């Protein structure tokens, strides 16, 4: 299984990538590399101000191709499927209060 490392330097960057509409949460990864829907991936996610990364496995559930009509960044959305270390809960705690923002994210 391919592994992707994500290092978020601040909560704004995390907000832009977080995908709360997936049942267990998910993250958008900016990439020009081609992936297939349903492809399994392992993530190593370092949250802002964290010293260690958090592992989570997921599947590609969203693809924004280059030149997409919404002019969003090229990349993939990865839906969490095995979140043993409660990454979703940690992200939502960091983003508490900003999830009701009207600011556009990389996905919606």
N, CA, C and O atoms as a GROMACS GRO file, in nm:
protein
  432
    1UNK      N    1   0.085  -0.118   0.000
    1UNK     CA    2   0.000   0.000   0.000
    1UNK      C    3   0.090   0.124   0.000
    1UNK      O    4   0.184   0.135   0.079
    2UNK      N    5   0.060   0.216  -0.089
    2UNK     CA    6   0.139   0.340  -0.098
    2UNK      C    7   0.116   0.427   0.024
    2UNK      O    8   0.004   0.432   0.077
    3UNK      N    9   0.221   0.494   0.070
    3UNK     CA   10   0.212   0.582   0.186
    3UNK      C   11   0.232   0.727   0.143
    3UNK      O   12   0.320   0.757   0.062
    4UNK      N   13   0.151   0.816   0.197
    4UNK     CA   14   0.162   0.960   0.173
    4UNK      C   15   0.183   1.028   0.307
    4UNK      O   16   0.113   1.000   0.404
    5UNK      N   17   0.280   1.119   0.311
    5UNK     CA   18   0.308   1.196   0.432
    5UNK      C   19   0.252   1.336   0.416
    5UNK      O   20   0.278   1.403   0.316
    6UNK      N   21   0.174   1.379   0.515
    6UNK     CA   22   0.115   1.513   0.515
    6UNK      C   23   0.158   1.586   0.641
    6UNK      O   24   0.138   1.538   0.752
    7UNK      N   25   0.218   1.703   0.623
    7UNK     CA   26   0.259   1.786   0.736
    7UNK      C   27   0.184   1.918   0.729
    7UNK      O   28   0.207   1.998   0.638
    8UNK      N   29   0.095   1.941   0.824
    8UNK     CA   30   0.018   2.066   0.827
    8UNK      C   31   0.087   2.164   0.921
    8UNK      O   32   0.109   2.135   1.038
    9UNK      N   33   0.121   2.282   0.866
    9UNK     CA   34   0.194   2.379   0.946
    9UNK      C   35   0.103   2.471   1.027
    9UNK      O   36   0.145   2.527   1.128
   10UNK      N   37  -0.021   2.485   0.983
   10UNK     CA   38  -0.114   2.568   1.060
   10UNK      C   39  -0.257   2.517   1.041
   10UNK      O   40  -0.284   2.435   0.954
   11UNK      N   41  -0.347   2.567   1.125
   11UNK     CA   42  -0.485   2.519   1.123
   11UNK      C   43  -0.559   2.565   0.998
   11UNK      O   44  -0.654   2.498   0.956
   12UNK      N   45  -0.519   2.676   0.937
   12UNK     CA   46  -0.584   2.720   0.813
   12UNK      C   47  -0.558   2.620   0.701
   12UNK      O   48  -0.650   2.584   0.627
   13UNK      N   49  -0.435   2.574   0.690
   13UNK     CA   50  -0.400   2.473   0.589
   13UNK      C   51  -0.480   2.344   0.614
   13UNK      O   52  -0.528   2.280   0.520
   14UNK      N   53  -0.493   2.306   0.740
   14UNK     CA   54  -0.570   2.187   0.777
   14UNK      C   55  -0.717   2.206   0.742
   14UNK      O   56  -0.780   2.114   0.690
   15UNK      N   57  -0.772   2.323   0.770
   15UNK     CA   58  -0.911   2.354   0.739
   15UNK      C   59  -0.938   2.337   0.589
   15UNK      O   60  -1.039   2.280   0.550
   16UNK      N   61  -0.847   2.387   0.506
   16UNK     CA   62  -0.863   2.379   0.361
   16UNK      C   63  -0.863   2.235   0.310
   16UNK      O   64  -0.924   2.205   0.208
   17UNK      N   65  -0.794   2.146   0.381
   17UNK     CA   66  -0.780   2.007   0.337
   17UNK      C   67  -0.881   1.912   0.401
   17UNK      O   68  -0.908   1.805   0.346
   18UNK      N   69  -0.937   1.948   0.516
   18UNK     CA   70  -1.024   1.855   0.589
   18UNK      C   71  -1.156   1.833   0.516
   18UNK      O   72  -1.215   1.927   0.463
   19UNK      N   73  -1.200   1.709   0.512
   19UNK     CA   74  -1.323   1.669   0.444
   19UNK      C   75  -1.418   1.605   0.546
   19UNK      O   76  -1.422   1.482   0.558
   20UNK      N   77  -1.496   1.686   0.620
   20UNK     CA   78  -1.582   1.633   0.726
   20UNK      C   79  -1.703   1.556   0.676
   20UNK      O   80  -1.767   1.485   0.753
   21UNK      N   81  -1.735   1.570   0.548
   21UNK     CA   82  -1.856   1.506   0.496
   21UNK      C   83  -1.839   1.356   0.474
   21UNK      O   84  -1.937   1.288   0.446
   22UNK      N   85  -1.716   1.303   0.486
   22UNK     CA   86  -1.699   1.158   0.484
   22UNK      C   87  -1.731   1.105   0.623
   22UNK      O   88  -1.701   1.169   0.723
   23UNK      N   89  -1.793   0.988   0.628
   23UNK     CA   90  -1.841   0.932   0.755
   23UNK      C   91  -1.734   0.932   0.864
   23UNK      O   92  -1.763   0.969   0.978
   24UNK      N   93  -1.612   0.892   0.831
   24UNK     CA   94  -1.506   0.887   0.931
   24UNK      C   95  -1.405   1.002   0.913
   24UNK      O   96  -1.299   1.002   0.975
   25UNK      N   97  -1.439   1.098   0.827
   25UNK     CA   98  -1.349   1.210   0.800
   25UNK      C   99  -1.258   1.177   0.684
   25UNK      O  100  -1.256   1.065   0.634
   26UNK      N  101  -1.184   1.277   0.641
   26UNK     CA  102  -1.091   1.258   0.531
   26UNK      C  103  -1.010   1.383   0.507
   26UNK      O  104  -1.036   1.487   0.566
   27UNK      N  105  -0.912   1.372   0.420
   27UNK     CA  106  -0.824   1.484   0.386
   27UNK      C  107  -0.805   1.493   0.236
   27UNK      O  108  -0.799   1.392   0.165
   28UNK      N  109  -0.794   1.616   0.188
   28UNK     CA  110  -0.763   1.642   0.049
   28UNK      C  111  -0.612   1.655   0.037
   28UNK      O  112  -0.548   1.725   0.115
   29UNK      N  113  -0.555   1.587  -0.061
   29UNK     CA  114  -0.411   1.589  -0.085
   29UNK      C  115  -0.386   1.651  -0.222
   29UNK      O  116  -0.431   1.600  -0.324
   30UNK      N  117  -0.314   1.762  -0.223
   30UNK     CA  118  -0.278   1.825  -0.350
   30UNK      C  119  -0.171   1.740  -0.416
   30UNK      O  120  -0.064   1.717  -0.359
   31UNK      N  121  -0.201   1.693  -0.537
   31UNK     CA  122  -0.106   1.611  -0.610
   31UNK      C  123  -0.144   1.609  -0.758
   31UNK      O  124  -0.261   1.619  -0.794
   32UNK      N  125  -0.043   1.598  -0.841
   32UNK     CA  126  -0.070   1.583  -0.984
   32UNK      C  127  -0.057   1.436  -1.026
   32UNK      O  128  -0.077   1.402  -1.142
   33UNK      N  129  -0.022   1.353  -0.931
   33UNK     CA  130  -0.009   1.210  -0.957
   33UNK      C  131  -0.148   1.149  -0.977
   33UNK      O  132  -0.246   1.195  -0.918
   34UNK      N  133  -0.156   1.047  -1.061
   34UNK     CA  134  -0.285   0.984  -1.091
   34UNK      C  135  -0.314   0.870  -0.995
   34UNK      O  136  -0.229   0.783  -0.972
   35UNK      N  137  -0.434   0.871  -0.940
   35UNK     CA  138  -0.482   0.765  -0.851
   35UNK      C  139  -0.618   0.719  -0.903
   35UNK      O  140  -0.683   0.789  -0.980
   36UNK      N  141  -0.659   0.601  -0.859
   36UNK     CA  142  -0.788   0.547  -0.900
   36UNK      C  143  -0.886   0.556  -0.783
   36UNK      O  144  -0.847   0.546  -0.667
   37UNK      N  145  -1.014   0.576  -0.816
   37UNK     CA  146  -1.117   0.576  -0.712
   37UNK      C  147  -1.112   0.442  -0.640
   37UNK      O  148  -1.102   0.336  -0.702
   38UNK      N  149  -1.119   0.447  -0.508
   38UNK     CA  150  -1.117   0.326  -0.427
   38UNK      C  151  -0.978   0.274  -0.394
   38UNK      O  152  -0.965   0.178  -0.319
   39UNK      N  153  -0.875   0.336  -0.450
   39UNK     CA  154  -0.738   0.291  -0.424
   39UNK      C  155  -0.705   0.311  -0.275
   39UNK      O  156  -0.731   0.418  -0.219
   40UNK      N  157  -0.649   0.209  -0.213
   40UNK     CA  158  -0.610   0.216  -0.072
   40UNK      C  159  -0.476   0.288  -0.056
   40UNK      O  160  -0.383   0.266  -0.133
   41UNK      N  161  -0.470   0.373   0.046
   41UNK     CA  162  -0.348   0.447   0.076
   41UNK      C  163  -0.327   0.451   0.226
   41UNK      O  164  -0.422   0.446   0.304
   42UNK      N  165  -0.202   0.461   0.266
   42UNK     CA  166  -0.168   0.481   0.407
   42UNK      C  167  -0.122   0.626   0.422
   42UNK      O  168  -0.042   0.674   0.342
   43UNK      N  169  -0.172   0.693   0.523
   43UNK     CA  170  -0.131   0.832   0.548
   43UNK      C  171  -0.053   0.842   0.678
   43UNK      O  172  -0.082   0.773   0.775
   44UNK      N  173   0.045   0.930   0.678
   44UNK     CA  174   0.115   0.971   0.798
   44UNK      C  175   0.089   1.121   0.810
   44UNK      O  176   0.143   1.199   0.732
   45UNK      N  177   0.006   1.161   0.905
   45UNK     CA  178  -0.040   1.298   0.916
   45UNK      C  179   0.019   1.364   1.039
   45UNK      O  180   0.003   1.315   1.151
   46UNK      N  181   0.087   1.477   1.018
   46UNK     CA  182   0.138   1.556   1.130
   46UNK      C  183   0.052   1.682   1.138
   46UNK      O  184   0.049   1.762   1.045
   47UNK      N  185  -0.016   1.697   1.250
   47UNK     CA  186  -0.103   1.812   1.272
   47UNK      C  187  -0.021   1.932   1.319
   47UNK      O  188   0.092   1.914   1.366
   48UNK      N  189  -0.075   2.053   1.307
   48UNK     CA  190  -0.002   2.171   1.353
   48UNK      C  191   0.042   2.157   1.499
   48UNK      O  192  -0.036   2.114   1.584
   49UNK      N  193   0.165   2.193   1.526
   49UNK     CA  194   0.225   2.189   1.661
   49UNK      C  195   0.240   2.049   1.719
   49UNK      O  196   0.270   2.035   1.837
   50UNK      N  197   0.221   1.944   1.638
   50UNK     CA  198   0.239   1.808   1.687
   50UNK      C  199   0.383   1.764   1.665
   50UNK      O  200   0.449   1.808   1.571
   51UNK      N  201   0.431   1.678   1.752
   51UNK     CA  202   0.568   1.628   1.741
   51UNK      C  203   0.576   1.498   1.662
   51UNK      O  204   0.679   1.467   1.603
   52UNK      N  205   0.467   1.424   1.661
   52UNK     CA  206   0.467   1.294   1.593
   52UNK      C  207   0.352   1.287   1.493
   52UNK      O  208   0.248   1.352   1.511
   53UNK      N  209   0.372   1.209   1.390
   53UNK     CA  210   0.266   1.189   1.291
   53UNK      C  211   0.167   1.085   1.340
   53UNK      O  212   0.197   1.003   1.427
   54UNK      N  213   0.049   1.090   1.283
   54UNK     CA  214  -0.058   0.996   1.317
   54UNK      C  215  -0.087   0.911   1.194
   54UNK      O  216  -0.117   0.965   1.087
   55UNK      N  217  -0.078   0.779   1.207
   55UNK     CA  218  -0.108   0.694   1.091
   55UNK      C  219  -0.259   0.671   1.077
   55UNK      O  220  -0.331   0.657   1.176
   56UNK      N  221  -0.304   0.669   0.953
   56UNK     CA  222  -0.443   0.637   0.924
   56UNK      C  223  -0.447   0.579   0.784
   56UNK      O  224  -0.373   0.623   0.696
   57UNK      N  225  -0.532   0.481   0.763
   57UNK     CA  226  -0.546   0.428   0.627
   57UNK      C  227  -0.675   0.483   0.568
   57UNK      O  228  -0.769   0.518   0.639
   58UNK      N  229  -0.678   0.489   0.436
   58UNK     CA  230  -0.794   0.543   0.369
   58UNK      C  231  -0.803   0.496   0.226
   58UNK      O  232  -0.720   0.419   0.178
   59UNK      N  233  -0.907   0.545   0.160
   59UNK     CA  234  -0.928   0.513   0.018
   59UNK      C  235  -0.957   0.641  -0.058
   59UNK      O  236  -1.017   0.735  -0.004
   60UNK      N  237  -0.914   0.644  -0.182
   60UNK     CA  238  -0.941   0.759  -0.268
   60UNK      C  239  -1.092   0.765  -0.293
   60UNK      O  240  -1.151   0.672  -0.348
   61UNK      N  241  -1.154   0.876  -0.251
   61UNK     CA  242  -1.298   0.891  -0.265
   61UNK      C  243  -1.336   1.019  -0.340
   61UNK      O  244  -1.454   1.049  -0.356
   62UNK      N  245  -1.235   1.093  -0.384
   62UNK     CA  246  -1.259   1.221  -0.451
   62UNK      C  247  -1.140   1.246  -0.541
   62UNK      O  248  -1.026   1.227  -0.499
   63UNK      N  249  -1.163   1.287  -0.662
   63UNK     CA  250  -1.054   1.323  -0.753
   63UNK      C  251  -1.088   1.457  -0.817
   63UNK      O  252  -1.194   1.473  -0.877
   64UNK      N  253  -0.997   1.553  -0.804
   64UNK     CA  254  -1.009   1.680  -0.875
   64UNK      C  255  -0.899   1.681  -0.981
   64UNK      O  256  -0.782   1.701  -0.948
   65UNK      N  257  -0.935   1.659  -1.106
   65UNK     CA  258  -0.834   1.653  -1.212
   65UNK      C  259  -0.782   1.791  -1.248
   65UNK      O  260  -0.846   1.892  -1.218
   66UNK      N  261  -0.669   1.793  -1.311
   66UNK     CA  262  -0.613   1.920  -1.358
   66UNK      C  263  -0.712   1.985  -1.454
   66UNK      O  264  -0.767   1.918  -1.542
   67UNK      N  265  -0.734   2.115  -1.439
   67UNK     CA  266  -0.826   2.187  -1.526
   67UNK      C  267  -0.972   2.169  -1.490
   67UNK      O  268  -1.059   2.196  -1.573
   68UNK      N  269  -1.002   2.125  -1.368
   68UNK     CA  270  -1.141   2.104  -1.326
   68UNK      C  271  -1.219   2.236  -1.334
   68UNK      O  272  -1.161   2.343  -1.316
   69UNK      N  273  -1.347   2.228  -1.360
   69UNK     CA  274  -1.430   2.346  -1.378
   69UNK      C  275  -1.433   2.439  -1.257
   69UNK      O  276  -1.446   2.560  -1.272
   70UNK      N  277  -1.422   2.382  -1.138
   70UNK     CA  278  -1.430   2.466  -1.019
   70UNK      C  279  -1.299   2.540  -0.992
   70UNK      O  280  -1.290   2.616  -0.895
   71UNK      N  281  -1.201   2.520  -1.075
   71UNK     CA  282  -1.067   2.582  -1.066
   71UNK      C  283  -0.999   2.555  -0.931
   71UNK      O  284  -0.910   2.630  -0.891
   72UNK      N  285  -1.040   2.450  -0.863
   72UNK     CA  286  -0.973   2.410  -0.740
   72UNK      C  287  -0.841   2.343  -0.770
   72UNK      O  288  -0.812   2.311  -0.886
   73UNK      N  289  -0.762   2.321  -0.667
   73UNK     CA  290  -0.632   2.256  -0.689
   73UNK      C  291  -0.648   2.110  -0.732
   73UNK      O  292  -0.743   2.042  -0.692
   74UNK      N  293  -0.554   2.064  -0.811
   74UNK     CA  294  -0.551   1.925  -0.855
   74UNK      C  295  -0.517   1.837  -0.735
   74UNK      O  296  -0.427   1.870  -0.658
   75UNK      N  297  -0.588   1.726  -0.720
   75UNK     CA  298  -0.557   1.637  -0.609
   75UNK      C  299  -0.662   1.531  -0.586
   75UNK      O  300  -0.750   1.508  -0.668
   76UNK      N  301  -0.649   1.466  -0.470
   76UNK     CA  302  -0.740   1.357  -0.433
   76UNK      C  303  -0.792   1.377  -0.292
   76UNK      O  304  -0.725   1.433  -0.206
   77UNK      N  305  -0.912   1.329  -0.270
   77UNK     CA  306  -0.970   1.325  -0.135
   77UNK      C  307  -0.959   1.183  -0.085
   77UNK      O  308  -1.001   1.088  -0.152
   78UNK      N  309  -0.904   1.169   0.034
   78UNK     CA  310  -0.888   1.037   0.093
   78UNK      C  311  -0.982   1.025   0.213
   78UNK      O  312  -0.969   1.099   0.310
   79UNK      N  313  -1.075   0.932   0.204
   79UNK     CA  314  -1.168   0.905   0.313
   79UNK      C  315  -1.102   0.808   0.411
   79UNK      O  316  -1.051   0.704   0.370
   80UNK      N  317  -1.102   0.842   0.539
   80UNK     CA  318  -1.044   0.755   0.640
   80UNK      C  319  -1.127   0.627   0.651
   80UNK      O  320  -1.250   0.631   0.650
   81UNK      N  321  -1.058   0.514   0.661
   81UNK     CA  322  -1.130   0.388   0.680
   81UNK      C  323  -1.081   0.313   0.805
   81UNK      O  324  -1.150   0.225   0.855
   82UNK      N  325  -0.964   0.348   0.853
   82UNK     CA  326  -0.910   0.281   0.973
   82UNK      C  327  -0.841   0.388   1.058
   82UNK      O  328  -0.721   0.412   1.046
   83UNK      N  329  -0.920   0.450   1.145
   83UNK     CA  330  -0.874   0.564   1.223
   83UNK      C  331  -0.858   0.525   1.371
   83UNK      O  332  -0.926   0.577   1.458
   84UNK      N  333  -0.767   0.432   1.395
   84UNK     CA  334  -0.748   0.379   1.531
   84UNK      C  335  -0.700   0.484   1.630
   84UNK      O  336  -0.727   0.473   1.750
   85UNK      N  337  -0.628   0.585   1.582
   85UNK     CA  338  -0.574   0.686   1.673
   85UNK      C  339  -0.659   0.813   1.678
   85UNK      O  340  -0.613   0.918   1.724
   86UNK      N  341  -0.784   0.803   1.631
   86UNK     CA  342  -0.882   0.912   1.641
   86UNK      C  343  -0.836   1.042   1.576
   86UNK      O  344  -0.852   1.150   1.633
   87UNK      N  345  -0.778   1.030   1.455
   87UNK     CA  346  -0.733   1.148   1.382
   87UNK      C  347  -0.848   1.244   1.357
   87UNK      O  348  -0.833   1.366   1.373
   88UNK      N  349  -0.963   1.191   1.318
   88UNK     CA  350  -1.078   1.279   1.292
   88UNK      C  351  -1.112   1.363   1.414
   88UNK      O  352  -1.132   1.484   1.402
   89UNK      N  353  -1.117   1.303   1.530
   89UNK     CA  354  -1.150   1.376   1.653
   89UNK      C  355  -1.044   1.483   1.683
   89UNK      O  356  -1.078   1.593   1.727
   90UNK      N  357  -0.918   1.452   1.659
   90UNK     CA  358  -0.811   1.548   1.684
   90UNK      C  359  -0.820   1.665   1.587
   90UNK      O  360  -0.799   1.780   1.626
   91UNK      N  361  -0.851   1.637   1.462
   91UNK     CA  362  -0.867   1.744   1.363
   91UNK      C  363  -0.985   1.833   1.401
   91UNK      O  364  -0.973   1.955   1.399
   92UNK      N  365  -1.097   1.772   1.435
   92UNK     CA  366  -1.216   1.851   1.468
   92UNK      C  367  -1.195   1.935   1.593
   92UNK      O  368  -1.250   2.044   1.604
   93UNK      N  369  -1.116   1.886   1.686
   93UNK     CA  370  -1.084   1.965   1.805
   93UNK      C  371  -1.000   2.086   1.766
   93UNK      O  372  -1.025   2.198   1.813
   94UNK      N  373  -0.901   2.065   1.680
   94UNK     CA  374  -0.817   2.176   1.633
   94UNK      C  375  -0.898   2.279   1.553
   94UNK      O  376  -0.869   2.398   1.559
   95UNK      N  377  -0.996   2.232   1.480
   95UNK     CA  378  -1.074   2.320   1.393
   95UNK      C  379  -1.203   2.369   1.457
   95UNK      O  380  -1.283   2.436   1.390
   96UNK      N  381  -1.226   2.339   1.583
   96UNK     CA  382  -1.352   2.378   1.647
   96UNK      C  383  -1.374   2.528   1.630
   96UNK      O  384  -1.285   2.609   1.657
   97UNK      N  385  -1.493   2.562   1.586
   97UNK     CA  386  -1.528   2.701   1.563
   97UNK      C  387  -1.507   2.745   1.419
   97UNK      O  388  -1.576   2.835   1.372
   98UNK      N  389  -1.415   2.682   1.349
   98UNK     CA  390  -1.390   2.725   1.211
   98UNK      C  391  -1.466   2.641   1.109
   98UNK      O  392  -1.470   2.676   0.991
   99UNK      N  393  -1.526   2.532   1.152
   99UNK     CA  394  -1.595   2.445   1.057
   99UNK      C  395  -1.724   2.506   1.004
   99UNK      O  396  -1.778   2.460   0.903
  100UNK      N  397  -1.774   2.611   1.070
  100UNK     CA  398  -1.893   2.679   1.021
  100UNK      C  399  -1.856   2.796   0.932
  100UNK      O  400  -1.944   2.872   0.890
  101UNK      N  401  -1.729   2.811   0.902
  101UNK     CA  402  -1.681   2.920   0.819
  101UNK      C  403  -1.740   2.910   0.679
  101UNK      O  404  -1.770   2.802   0.630
  102UNK      N  405  -1.755   3.025   0.616
  102UNK     CA  406  -1.802   3.029   0.478
  102UNK      C  407  -1.687   3.028   0.380
  102UNK      O  408  -1.709   3.028   0.258
  103UNK      N  409  -1.565   3.025   0.430
  103UNK     CA  410  -1.447   3.023   0.343
  103UNK      C  411  -1.443   2.891   0.265
  103UNK      O  412  -1.464   2.784   0.320
  104UNK      N  413  -1.415   2.902   0.136
  104UNK     CA  414  -1.408   2.785   0.050
  104UNK      C  415  -1.289   2.698   0.090
  104UNK      O  416  -1.183   2.748   0.127
  105UNK      N  417  -1.308   2.566   0.080
  105UNK     CA  418  -1.198   2.472   0.103
  105UNK      C  419  -1.150   2.421  -0.032
  105UNK      O  420  -1.197   2.467  -0.136
  106UNK      N  421  -1.057   2.328  -0.031
  106UNK     CA  422  -1.008   2.272  -0.156
  106UNK      C  423  -1.109   2.181  -0.224
  106UNK      O  424  -1.088   2.139  -0.338
  107UNK      N  425  -1.219   2.151  -0.155
  107UNK     CA  426  -1.316   2.056  -0.211
  107UNK      C  427  -1.454   2.117  -0.231
  107UNK      O  428  -1.515   2.098  -0.337
  108UNK      N  429  -1.504   2.188  -0.134
  108UNK     CA  430  -1.641   2.244  -0.145
  108UNK      C  431  -1.640   2.387  -0.096
  108UNK      O  432  -1.743   2.453  -0.096
   0.00000   0.00000   0.00000
